[in-house]
Amino acid sequence: MKVTEKTEELLNHVIKNFVEKKGYKDIKSRLGEDYPDTAKIMRPNSPDFLEPDITATKNDYKNYFEIAIKTSETDRLVSKWMILSQLASRKGGYLHVIAPKGHYRFSEDLITKGNINVKLIKL
């Protein structure tokens, strides 16, 4: 997902009104302005990498946060969410997919299609 002005606004809103308020620490964001950059993760069998929108820890467990925006690249998004879900699970945390108004059903369908273990949150 490209970082547009709207995406930047959503990321800041999620950090301030969800991640921080829920007590998460060691917050990192793709924006890298007020928070350190999230780590880039190499995709298996690919020269590409993926980068979570937000990462944070709670009770020493790593959690990933993704803003769900409709896209035509659904296979790529499902793949990204599957990888992040597996990584979070290995580290005792969760993948949280946060869907703004108008994007919830799209997100729900992709999660069901990919059989991905996530916490889906309406924004």
Salt bridges, closest charged atoms under 4 A:
GLU20 OE2 - LYS16 NZ 3.84
ASP48 OD2 - ARG76 NH1 3.32
GLU51 OE1 - LYS40 NZ 3.79
ASP53 OD1 - ARG30 NE 2.82
GLU66 OE1 - LYS80 NZ 3.17
ASP75 OD1 - LYS113 NZ 3.15
ASP109 OD1 - ARG105 NE 3.13
